[in-house]
Each structure stands twice: as structure tokens, then as C-alpha cells.
Amino acid sequence: MKTVFASAAIALSLAYTPAFAGETPSSPDAKVYFVNIDDGATVKGPVKVVFGLSGMGVAPAGVEKDNTGHHHLLINRAPIGQGEDGEDEFVYSIPADENHIHYGGGQTETTLELAPGEHTLQLVLGDLNHIPHNPPVFSDVIKITVE
């Protein structure tokens, strides 16, 4: 019985290893950033957000091409890259919900309808499967106030 459980555990861990490993390499010079909004900005809605990327290219989700990825915008969530112990947190895959917006078509800008008040924004580049590259490419978190 122990052998069956041990074999199942090994098989399960091997099956999930690629998702946890972030196997798609990023360029060592890659940077993702906000082009038109600075940290601390006060803006009027709707909010236009332009995504910047250097050192890599943009390709739609599902397209396998070296040194490319697609944008994800994180809204009002804990920052990627700041684990509780001070080490970088690594996201295994990026969920799709109101706090994690996918731009899998290769879009490089968007317009957001945000409620008045303070909001945080962060960009993260995902590979063809919505998994951050290795090492992950993400922006600083910016705080904005919507009037």
C-alpha cells in the first residue's frame, strides 16, 4: 500500500512540476512598466493604461515564440514579487478574475472603469500558457487615485 501511495505522490509531483517551474525563459534585460501613469497619480475615469515592455516582444496567448509573452494587469491585489519572508513570491499561473485581467490577444493598452478612490496596479508578463516567465517579469506596483 505504501508503494502505491509513494508512486502516486511521485507521479503527481512530476505532473505539476512544469507549472511550478515557470519553464519559459525570459530575457535577462526584460522590463515591463506603465507608459502613461506614474505612481501616486490622480486620474479621471475611465482610466487609459498603456503597457510598456522592453527586452522582449508581445505575442498572443497560445503562441510559442522565444522571448515573447502577453500582458496581465493586476488590480487591487497583493504585489507579485514580495513574499512575506522578504523573498520573491513566484506565481505559478495567473488566474482570470476582476483582480487579474488577461490581455491574451497581445493588447498593449486598455481602458478601465475603476470606482473613485485609491487603486493599485501591477503588470506581469505571462508566457503562452499564462505562467510567468523564469525569472518572472513584473512591474513595480503603482498606486493611483481615481476622481
Secondary structure by P-SEA (a helix, b strand, c coil): caaaaaaaaaaaaaaacccccccccccccbbbbbccccccccccccbbbbbbbccbbbbccccccccbbbbbbbcccccccccccccbbbbccccccccccccccccccccccccccbbbbbbbbbccccccccccccccbbbbbcc
